[in-house]
């Protein structure tokens, strides 16, 4: 029987100056140098250590802070082991950041205590706090370098590498699944929404991934891929240069105008719902076209689905169905002012509420989601407006 790869290796460490060390179980150490810096001039990573046996990545920052990421082992990319999954809106990540670095900034003592309790649970690996690409974008646009570093460090440390799969990928799968079941009469295997899968946080985007040498054996290729993606996420979070996040041009204005149209042309509830559904389907056109192509759906079948089955099938889509409900509720309120950030909040919070056990968000968004869940007759996710409400579930 051949020796499994990494069987005799305790750790592999790569330092900023290019020094590479392999630590063996018998105490032997092999050292070599790449003769170049490996993390780039703006990187906040000083050293990266891969621990094969527990499948962990240990990162040390240039400020001597430590980050430990869980790494996946194929084929199980989401070893949750019945731990509750909790999605935090960005403002609650700010609370956790303050609880660690500036606790006096949290004036509500009960919320401060709840934040401390949640941090303890995360560090003990009793809960999963997945990061999302929204968390990354919101953090990367922070102008104050010190505040950004602290929040990025908190997200990296407490998420431990767990990610919410890109909502674009979740929505795309839900559409493809519905079309495949409806017209091809079989079911696709769903990807894990909360996962350690390398770069799942960006899986709905056209993003180049680190290249891996084909000369390595398969397990080593996988390790390099997983370590590279994890390091890339931390690098992006901790980068000292802020990156503005431009809104989708015209999106908020278009829906503001449509909400005004509904208010100026009142109808019964059923007609209003038909109108908001039609507007939703029109806004979904590009995603529908991609899903139809992947599911090999004909134009005739696609037209049939839009007219006769879209409303029914959407009710069973965990993320997209809830997004439709929130959109309908917001459009039905003619006094509501649409903001550029609404699209981001709606996409990520409805995806989280579709797949996580708990979601903690801002009052208005949580109210819209709760109403949407009620109309859909769904249970299973607990919604919270503050951390105090959340931690009561674990007392």
N, C-alpha and C positions, 0 to 999 in steps of 0.2 A: 504494500500500500504506500502510495506517495505521500510525502509530508505536505499538509495543507499550507498554502501561501501565508506568510506572516506568522506561522506557528511558533517560531523561535524569536520573534521580534517583540520587544516590550514597547518601544516608541521610536518614532522618526521625527526629528526636529530640523526645521529650516529657519535660519536666522537672517536678519535683514541684510547682512553683509555677504550673504551667499554661502555661509558655512552650513553644511548638511551633516547631521549626525544620526547614526542608527544605533539604538541601544538594544542589546540582545538579552534574552532571559538569563543567560549564564554570567551576566555582568560585563561581557565584552562590549566595547564601543568602537565603531568604525566612523571616521570623520573624513570628509572631503570638502572641496570648495568649488562653487560654480564660477568663481572669479568675477562676480558682478552682484549688484544689489538686486534682490528678487521682488521687492514689494513696491517699487516706484517711489519717486521723491515726495509725493504728497500723502502716501499711505500712512495710516496711524498704527499699522501692525508692525511690531518689532520682531516677533517670532511666532512660528506656527508649529505645533506639535501634534502629530497624529498618533493616537493610541489604538492599535488594531483590535486588541482583545475586548475592551469595553465598547469599541466603536465610537470614540469621542474625538473631537478636535479641540485642542486647547490653544487659545490665541492670547498673546501678551501684547498690549498696546505700548506705544512709545511713552505713555505716561504710567506704565507699570500696572495698569488695570488688567484683570483677567476675564476672559470670556470662554465658557465651555459650551460647545454645541454637541448635541446628540447627532450622530450620523446614521443613516439608514443601512440596513443589511438586506440586500435582495434575498428573497422576493418580498419581504415584509417592509414596505416603505412607510408604514404608519402604525408602529407598535404602541398604540395608546394604552393598552392594558386596562381598559375600563376607567381611565382617568377622565374627569370632566373637562370639556374644552370650553374656554372662556374667551370671547372676543371683546376687547376693550376699544372704545372709540378713542381718538387721539387725546382728548382732554383728560381722560382717565389715566393714560400713560403719563401725562404730565404730572398727575397727582402722585403716581408711583415714583417718578423721578424726584419730585420734591421730598417725598417721604424718605428717600435714601440720602439726598444731598443737602436739602434745605427744609427740614421738617417744620420749622417755625412758619413757613409760608402757607401751610395748610391750617387755616384758622379754625376750621371745624374739627374739634378734638376727636369726635366719633369717626369722621372720615379719615383722619390721620391714623387712628388705631386700626381701622379696617384695611387701610393701605399696607400697614406693617404686617398684618395677619396674612394678607394676600401674597406679599413678598415672601414670607416664610413658607407658605404652601408651594409657591413656584420653585424656590430654591431646593426644597425637599422633594421635588418632582412628584408632588401629589396632585397637581393640576397641570393643564397645558394652556399656555397663553400664546396663541399663534400670532406671529407678525404678518402683516399684509403689505402689498406694494403701496397701499395708501399710507400706511404708517411710515414707510420709507420716504415717499414723496413729501409728506407733511413735515417730516424731520429734515429732509435735505433742503427744504426751502427756508428753514430757520436762519435768520440773519446773524443773530448773536452766536458766535462760535462756541463759547463756553456752555451756553444753554443747550445748543445743538449736541455738543459732545456728550453731555450728561444724559440727555434724553435718548440719544442713539445707543449709548452704553447700556442704559436701563433696558431698552427694548431687546438688544442683543443678549444681555445676560439672562433676562427672565423668560424670553421666548425659547432659549436654549436650542435654536435652530428649527423649531416648529413653525410651519407656515400655513396660512390660509391660501389655498390654490387661487390663482388669479381669477377674479369674477368673470372676466371675459371668457376664460376657458370653461368655467362652470356653466355659464349661460350657453355657450356653444354646444357643450355636451348635452345639456337638457333639451335643446332644440333638436339636435341630431337623434337623440334617443326617442323623442316623441314621434318624429317622422319615420324612423326605422320601425318602431312598433306599429304605427298606424298603417304603413304601406308595404313593409317588408316582413312583418309578423314575427320578428325576433327581437330579443333584448340585448343591448350592449352591456359590457361589464363596466360599471362606473368607476372612475378614479377616486381615490380618497381625497376629500376636500380639505381635511386637516392632516398634514403629512410632513415627513422629513425628506421627501423626494427632492433631489437637487434642482434648485431654481424653480420649484413649482409656483413660487410667488410671482414669477413673470411668465408663466407657461402659456398665456394667451397673447404674448407679444412676439414679434420677430426679433429675437435677441440672440446674438452670437454667443455660444458657450465656449469655455476654455477647450482648446485642442488637447487631445490625449494621444500619446505615441502608441501606434499599433504594435510596436515591438514588445510592449509590456504584456504580461499574462493577464487574463480577463479580470481577476480580482484586483490586481494592481491598477488596471485601467479604471475600474469603478471607483477605487479609493481616490485616485488622482482627480477624477471628475467630481466626486462628492466634496472633497477638500477644497478644490478650486472654486466651486459654486458657493460654498459656505463662506470662504474667505472673501469672495467678491461681494457678497451681501454685506459683510461687516465693513469692508473697505468703503463701499458706497455710503453706508450709514455714517461712518466716522470721518469722512472726508471733510476737511476744514472749510472748503469753499461751498457757500450756499448755492443751491440750484433752484431758480424760480420755477413754479409749476403753472404753466399757462392753462386757462380754462378751454373747454371745447367752444370754438367760436359760434356765437349766436344761439347756443342750446337753451340757455335760460330765457332769452328774449322770445324765442319761438313759443315756448310753453307758457310764458306770461301772456302772450297775445292770445293763445288758444284758451287759456283760462278766462280771459276777458271776453272772448267770443261766447263761451258757454254761459257766462253771467249775463251777457246782453241778449242771449237767445235762449231763455229758460225752457226746459222741457220736463217731462216726467223722469223718474229715476231710471227706468229701463232705457229710454232713448239717450239719456246722458251717459249711461254706461256704454252703450253701443258707440257713441261718439268718442269717448275716451279710449275705448278698445281699438277703434279704427286708427286713432292718432298714435297709439302705442305700436301697433303693427307697422305703420308707416315709418316710425322712428327705428324700428327693428330690421328694416329691409336688408341692410348689408349683412347683418348676422344671420338672417334667414337664408340669404343666398349662399353663404358659406356652408351652413348646415345642410342645405339641400344638396349641394355638390358632394359633400362628404357622405351623405346618406344615399347618393345616386337617385334622387327624387326628380321626376320629370316636371316640366313646367305645368302640365295639366294637374298633376298631383299636388304641386305647391299651391296652385290656385284653389283647388278643392279644399286643401287644409285651411287656407286663410279664411275662406267663406264659411266652411261648415264645421271645422273641428278645432280651430285655434283657441277659441274661448274655453272649450271643455278641457283640452290638453294642458293649457297653461295652469289650470287649477292644481295640477299634480307636479308642477316643476318647482322644486324647493326654493330656488333663488329667483328665477325669472317670474314665476307666478306671483310671488310676494312683491317683487318690484312693480308689477302691473297694478297690484292692489294699492300700493303706496302712491303710485302715479295718479291713479283714478281719484284717490282721496284728496291729493293736493290740487289737482285740476278742478275739483268740485268746489273748492273754496276760492271764490273770486277775489277775496280780500288778501289772500296770501301773496307775499312778495317773493318771487323766485330769485335765487342767487346762483352765481357761477359754481359754487362749491356743492350745490344740491345734488348734481349728478354723481359726484364722487361719494358723498354720504349715502345716497340712496343705493348705489350699486354695492358698496361694501357692506353696509349694515343689513341689507336684505339677503345678501349671500351668506353673511355670518348667521343671521337668524334662520336661514334655511338648513344650515349644516352644523352649527355649534349647539352645545347644551345651554350656554348662557351668553347673553349679549348685554353689555353695559354701555349706554349711550346718552346723548343729550335728550332732555325731556320731550321736545316736539317730535323728534325722529322716533323715539321709542313709542310715543303715543300713536303715530301713524302706523308703525309696524304692528303694534298690538291690535289695532282695529282691523288691519289687513289679515292678520292671523285668525281673528275671530270670524271674519266673513268667510274665510276659507275652511273654517272648522278644524284648524290645526292646533295640536298641543305638542309638547315635547321640548320646546325651547323656553327658558325662563328669561324674561326681560327685566332689566334693572335701570334705574335712573341714577344710582350712586353705588359706591363700593360697599356702603353699610348694608344695603339690601342684599348684595351678592354674598358677602361673607357669612350672613346669617344661615345660608344654605349649608355651610360646612361646620357649624357649631354643634 
